[in-house]
């Protein structure tokens, strides 16, 4: 399952991580995280995979995050 820009930010915020902390954990730069969150760049397959693997997210958990995101918006 792929993560979109809004879900990417929602996961970071729900983990109570700064952009820099999140970037370090997933192995990408702070600049990339910032560009994804401001929708200047899409979430690539490799970044999506890094988030899923780093936080050990199942498809069911991603679906829950998507549902929570709908409620929050």
N, CA, C and O atoms as a GROMACS GRO file, in nm:
protein
  292
    1UNK      N    1   0.085  -0.119   0.000
    1UNK     CA    2   0.000   0.000   0.000
    1UNK      C    3   0.089   0.124   0.000
    1UNK      O    4   0.190   0.129   0.070
    2UNK      N    5   0.052   0.225  -0.079
    2UNK     CA    6   0.132   0.346  -0.092
    2UNK      C    7   0.079   0.456  -0.001
    2UNK      O    8  -0.040   0.463   0.030
    3UNK      N    9   0.170   0.541   0.041
    3UNK     CA   10   0.138   0.654   0.128
    3UNK      C   11   0.137   0.782   0.044
    3UNK      O   12   0.228   0.804  -0.036
    4UNK      N   13   0.034   0.865   0.060
    4UNK     CA   14   0.031   0.993  -0.011
    4UNK      C   15   0.087   1.104   0.078
    4UNK      O   16   0.125   1.078   0.193
    5UNK      N   17   0.094   1.224   0.026
    5UNK     CA   18   0.156   1.336   0.098
    5UNK      C   19   0.089   1.367   0.231
    5UNK      O   20   0.156   1.388   0.332
    6UNK      N   21  -0.044   1.370   0.231
    6UNK     CA   22  -0.116   1.401   0.356
    6UNK      C   23  -0.095   1.293   0.460
    6UNK      O   24  -0.075   1.323   0.578
    7UNK      N   25  -0.099   1.169   0.417
    7UNK     CA   26  -0.079   1.058   0.510
    7UNK      C   27   0.065   1.056   0.563
    7UNK      O   28   0.089   1.024   0.679
    8UNK      N   29   0.159   1.090   0.476
    8UNK     CA   30   0.300   1.099   0.514
    8UNK      C   31   0.317   1.193   0.634
    8UNK      O   32   0.379   1.158   0.734
    9UNK      N   33   0.260   1.313   0.623
    9UNK     CA   34   0.268   1.411   0.732
    9UNK      C   35   0.192   1.363   0.855
    9UNK      O   36   0.240   1.378   0.968
   10UNK      N   37   0.075   1.306   0.834
   10UNK     CA   38  -0.008   1.259   0.944
   10UNK      C   39   0.066   1.152   1.026
   10UNK      O   40   0.060   1.153   1.149
   11UNK      N   41   0.134   1.062   0.959
   11UNK     CA   42   0.211   0.959   1.030
   11UNK      C   43   0.321   1.024   1.112
   11UNK      O   44   0.340   0.988   1.228
   12UNK      N   45   0.393   1.119   1.054
   12UNK     CA   46   0.502   1.186   1.128
   12UNK      C   47   0.448   1.256   1.252
   12UNK      O   48   0.503   1.241   1.361
   13UNK      N   49   0.342   1.332   1.234
   13UNK     CA   50   0.285   1.408   1.345
   13UNK      C   51   0.230   1.313   1.452
   13UNK      O   52   0.247   1.339   1.572
   14UNK      N   53   0.167   1.206   1.411
   14UNK     CA   54   0.112   1.111   1.507
   14UNK      C   55   0.221   1.043   1.589
   14UNK      O   56   0.197   0.999   1.702
   15UNK      N   57   0.340   1.034   1.532
   15UNK     CA   58   0.455   0.975   1.604
   15UNK      C   59   0.527   1.082   1.689
   15UNK      O   60   0.624   1.052   1.758
   16UNK      N   61   0.478   1.204   1.681
   16UNK     CA   62   0.534   1.318   1.756
   16UNK      C   63   0.682   1.341   1.723
   16UNK      O   64   0.765   1.361   1.812
   17UNK      N   65   0.712   1.336   1.593
   17UNK     CA   66   0.850   1.356   1.547
   17UNK      C   67   0.862   1.485   1.469
   17UNK      O   68   0.770   1.524   1.396
   18UNK      N   69   0.975   1.551   1.484
   18UNK     CA   70   1.003   1.668   1.400
   18UNK      C   71   1.034   1.618   1.259
   18UNK      O   72   1.057   1.498   1.238
   19UNK      N   73   1.034   1.708   1.163
   19UNK     CA   74   1.070   1.668   1.027
   19UNK      C   75   1.212   1.611   1.024
   19UNK      O   76   1.238   1.513   0.954
   20UNK      N   77   1.302   1.672   1.098
   20UNK     CA   78   1.441   1.624   1.100
   20UNK      C   79   1.452   1.484   1.162
   20UNK      O   80   1.522   1.398   1.109
   21UNK      N   81   1.382   1.462   1.272
   21UNK     CA   82   1.384   1.329   1.335
   21UNK      C   83   1.326   1.223   1.242
   21UNK      O   84   1.381   1.114   1.227
   22UNK      N   85   1.213   1.257   1.180
   22UNK     CA   86   1.146   1.166   1.089
   22UNK      C   87   1.236   1.132   0.970
   22UNK      O   88   1.250   1.016   0.931
   23UNK      N   89   1.298   1.236   0.913
   23UNK     CA   90   1.387   1.217   0.798
   23UNK      C   91   1.502   1.124   0.834
   23UNK      O   92   1.535   1.033   0.757
   24UNK      N   93   1.562   1.145   0.949
   24UNK     CA   94   1.673   1.060   0.991
   24UNK      C   95   1.628   0.915   1.008
   24UNK      O   96   1.698   0.822   0.969
   25UNK      N   97   1.512   0.897   1.067
   25UNK     CA   98   1.462   0.762   1.090
   25UNK      C   99   1.434   0.686   0.960
   25UNK      O  100   1.461   0.566   0.951
   26UNK      N  101   1.381   0.756   0.859
   26UNK     CA  102   1.348   0.688   0.734
   26UNK      C  103   1.465   0.689   0.635
   26UNK      O  104   1.457   0.627   0.529
   27UNK      N  105   1.572   0.759   0.670
   27UNK     CA  106   1.691   0.757   0.586
   27UNK      C  107   1.690   0.853   0.468
   27UNK      O  108   1.756   0.828   0.367
   28UNK      N  109   1.617   0.962   0.482
   28UNK     CA  110   1.611   1.064   0.376
   28UNK      C  111   1.639   1.200   0.438
   28UNK      O  112   1.644   1.215   0.560
   29UNK      N  113   1.658   1.299   0.353
   29UNK     CA  114   1.693   1.433   0.402
   29UNK      C  115   1.572   1.508   0.457
   29UNK      O  116   1.457   1.481   0.421
   30UNK      N  117   1.602   1.601   0.544
   30UNK     CA  118   1.498   1.690   0.597
   30UNK      C  119   1.432   1.767   0.484
   30UNK      O  120   1.311   1.787   0.484
   31UNK      N  121   1.512   1.810   0.388
   31UNK     CA  122   1.459   1.885   0.274
   31UNK      C  123   1.355   1.806   0.197
   31UNK      O  124   1.253   1.861   0.156
   32UNK      N  125   1.380   1.678   0.176
   32UNK     CA  126   1.284   1.594   0.105
   32UNK      C  127   1.155   1.581   0.184
   32UNK      O  128   1.046   1.592   0.128
   33UNK      N  129   1.166   1.559   0.314
   33UNK     CA  130   1.048   1.550   0.399
   33UNK      C  131   0.967   1.680   0.389
   33UNK      O  132   0.845   1.676   0.375
   34UNK      N  133   1.034   1.791   0.396
   34UNK     CA  134   0.967   1.920   0.387
   34UNK      C  135   0.896   1.937   0.253
   34UNK      O  136   0.782   1.983   0.248
   35UNK      N  137   0.963   1.900   0.145
   35UNK     CA  138   0.903   1.912   0.011
   35UNK      C  139   0.783   1.819  -0.006
   35UNK      O  140   0.686   1.855  -0.072
   36UNK      N  141   0.789   1.702   0.052
   36UNK     CA  142   0.675   1.610   0.045
   36UNK      C  143   0.557   1.667   0.123
   36UNK      O  144   0.444   1.665   0.075
   37UNK      N  145   0.584   1.718   0.242
   37UNK     CA  146   0.475   1.770   0.325
   37UNK      C  147   0.411   1.895   0.268
   37UNK      O  148   0.293   1.921   0.292
   38UNK      N  149   0.487   1.974   0.192
   38UNK     CA  150   0.430   2.094   0.130
   38UNK      C  151   0.381   2.064  -0.012
   38UNK      O  152   0.342   2.155  -0.086
   39UNK      N  153   0.383   1.936  -0.048
   39UNK     CA  154   0.333   1.887  -0.176
   39UNK      C  155   0.410   1.939  -0.297
   39UNK      O  156   0.357   1.946  -0.408
   40UNK      N  157   0.535   1.976  -0.274
   40UNK     CA  158   0.621   2.012  -0.387
   40UNK      C  159   0.671   1.888  -0.458
   40UNK      O  160   0.706   1.892  -0.576
   41UNK      N  161   0.673   1.776  -0.386
   41UNK     CA  162   0.712   1.647  -0.443
   41UNK      C  163   0.612   1.541  -0.398
   41UNK      O  164   0.560   1.548  -0.287
   42UNK      N  165   0.587   1.444  -0.484
   42UNK     CA  166   0.503   1.332  -0.441
   42UNK      C  167   0.584   1.236  -0.354
   42UNK      O  168   0.707   1.243  -0.351
   43UNK      N  169   0.516   1.149  -0.285
   43UNK     CA  170   0.582   1.045  -0.206
   43UNK      C  171   0.620   0.934  -0.305
   43UNK      O  172   0.533   0.869  -0.363
   44UNK      N  173   0.749   0.914  -0.324
   44UNK     CA  174   0.794   0.809  -0.416
   44UNK      C  175   0.769   0.672  -0.355
   44UNK      O  176   0.744   0.659  -0.235
   45UNK      N  177   0.776   0.571  -0.438
   45UNK     CA  178   0.758   0.434  -0.389
   45UNK      C  179   0.864   0.400  -0.285
   45UNK      O  180   0.834   0.333  -0.186
   46UNK      N  181   0.988   0.445  -0.308
   46UNK     CA  182   1.096   0.411  -0.213
   46UNK      C  183   1.077   0.482  -0.079
   46UNK      O  184   1.106   0.424   0.025
   47UNK      N  185   1.030   0.605  -0.081
   47UNK     CA  186   1.005   0.678   0.045
   47UNK      C  187   0.887   0.614   0.118
   47UNK      O  188   0.891   0.595   0.239
   48UNK      N  189   0.783   0.583   0.044
   48UNK     CA  190   0.666   0.517   0.103
   48UNK      C  191   0.708   0.386   0.170
   48UNK      O  192   0.669   0.357   0.283
   49UNK      N  193   0.787   0.308   0.100
   49UNK     CA  194   0.836   0.180   0.153
   49UNK      C  195   0.920   0.202   0.278
   49UNK      O  196   0.910   0.125   0.374
   50UNK      N  197   1.004   0.307   0.278
   50UNK     CA  198   1.090   0.336   0.394
   50UNK      C  199   1.005   0.368   0.517
   50UNK      O  200   1.037   0.323   0.627
   51UNK      N  201   0.899   0.446   0.499
   51UNK     CA  202   0.810   0.480   0.611
   51UNK      C  203   0.742   0.353   0.663
   51UNK      O  204   0.737   0.329   0.784
   52UNK      N  205   0.689   0.274   0.572
   52UNK     CA  206   0.618   0.151   0.610
   52UNK      C  207   0.712   0.056   0.684
   52UNK      O  208   0.674  -0.001   0.786
   53UNK      N  209   0.832   0.040   0.634
   53UNK     CA  210   0.927  -0.052   0.697
   53UNK      C  211   0.980   0.002   0.829
   53UNK      O  212   0.994  -0.072   0.926
   54UNK      N  213   1.011   0.132   0.834
   54UNK     CA  214   1.065   0.192   0.956
   54UNK      C  215   0.968   0.179   1.073
   54UNK      O  216   1.008   0.148   1.185
   55UNK      N  217   0.841   0.203   1.046
   55UNK     CA  218   0.741   0.201   1.152
   55UNK      C  219   0.661   0.070   1.152
   55UNK      O  220   0.562   0.057   1.224
   56UNK      N  221   0.706  -0.025   1.072
   56UNK     CA  222   0.645  -0.159   1.068
   56UNK      C  223   0.493  -0.150   1.055
   56UNK      O  224   0.419  -0.209   1.133
   57UNK      N  225   0.448  -0.075   0.955
   57UNK     CA  226   0.306  -0.051   0.935
   57UNK      C  227   0.244  -0.159   0.847
   57UNK      O  228   0.294  -0.186   0.738
   58UNK      N  229   0.138  -0.219   0.895
   58UNK     CA  230   0.064  -0.317   0.815
   58UNK      C  231  -0.037  -0.242   0.728
   58UNK      O  232  -0.063  -0.124   0.749
   59UNK      N  233  -0.092  -0.311   0.630
   59UNK     CA  234  -0.196  -0.251   0.546
   59UNK      C  235  -0.314  -0.205   0.632
   59UNK      O  236  -0.374  -0.100   0.606
   60UNK      N  237  -0.346  -0.283   0.733
   60UNK     CA  238  -0.458  -0.247   0.821
   60UNK      C  239  -0.429  -0.118   0.898
   60UNK      O  240  -0.518  -0.034   0.914
   61UNK      N  241  -0.305  -0.101   0.943
   61UNK     CA  242  -0.269   0.022   1.015
   61UNK      C  243  -0.272   0.142   0.921
   61UNK      O  244  -0.316   0.250   0.961
   62UNK      N  245  -0.228   0.124   0.798
   62UNK     CA  246  -0.232   0.233   0.701
   62UNK      C  247  -0.377   0.273   0.673
   62UNK      O  248  -0.407   0.392   0.664
   63UNK      N  249  -0.465   0.176   0.661
   63UNK     CA  250  -0.608   0.205   0.641
   63UNK      C  251  -0.662   0.282   0.760
   63UNK      O  252  -0.740   0.376   0.743
   64UNK      N  253  -0.624   0.243   0.883
   64UNK     CA  254  -0.668   0.315   1.003
   64UNK      C  255  -0.620   0.459   1.000
   64UNK      O  256  -0.696   0.552   1.030
   65UNK      N  257  -0.492   0.479   0.965
   65UNK     CA  258  -0.438   0.615   0.955
   65UNK      C  259  -0.518   0.697   0.853
   65UNK      O  260  -0.548   0.814   0.878
   66UNK      N  261  -0.552   0.636   0.739
   66UNK     CA  262  -0.629   0.707   0.637
   66UNK      C  263  -0.766   0.746   0.690
   66UNK      O  264  -0.815   0.855   0.662
   67UNK      N  265  -0.828   0.657   0.765
   67UNK     CA  266  -0.960   0.688   0.824
   67UNK      C  267  -0.949   0.800   0.926
   67UNK      O  268  -1.033   0.890   0.929
   68UNK      N  269  -0.846   0.795   1.010
   68UNK     CA  270  -0.824   0.902   1.108
   68UNK      C  271  -0.797   1.036   1.040
   68UNK      O  272  -0.844   1.141   1.086
   69UNK      N  273  -0.722   1.031   0.931
   69UNK     CA  274  -0.691   1.153   0.857
   69UNK      C  275  -0.818   1.217   0.802
   69UNK      O  276  -0.831   1.339   0.804
   70UNK      N  277  -0.912   1.134   0.753
   70UNK     CA  278  -1.038   1.186   0.702
   70UNK      C  279  -1.116   1.257   0.813
   70UNK      O  280  -1.177   1.362   0.789
   71UNK      N  281  -1.113   1.201   0.934
   71UNK     CA  282  -1.183   1.261   1.047
   71UNK      C  283  -1.117   1.392   1.088
   71UNK      O  284  -1.185   1.488   1.123
   72UNK      N  285  -0.984   1.394   1.085
   72UNK     CA  286  -0.909   1.512   1.129
   72UNK      C  287  -0.924   1.630   1.035
   72UNK      O  288  -0.909   1.745   1.076
   73UNK      N  289  -0.955   1.603   0.910
   73UNK     CA  290  -0.966   1.709   0.809
   73UNK      C  291  -1.103   1.761   0.804
   73UNK      O  292  -1.132   1.851   0.725
   0.00000   0.00000   0.00000
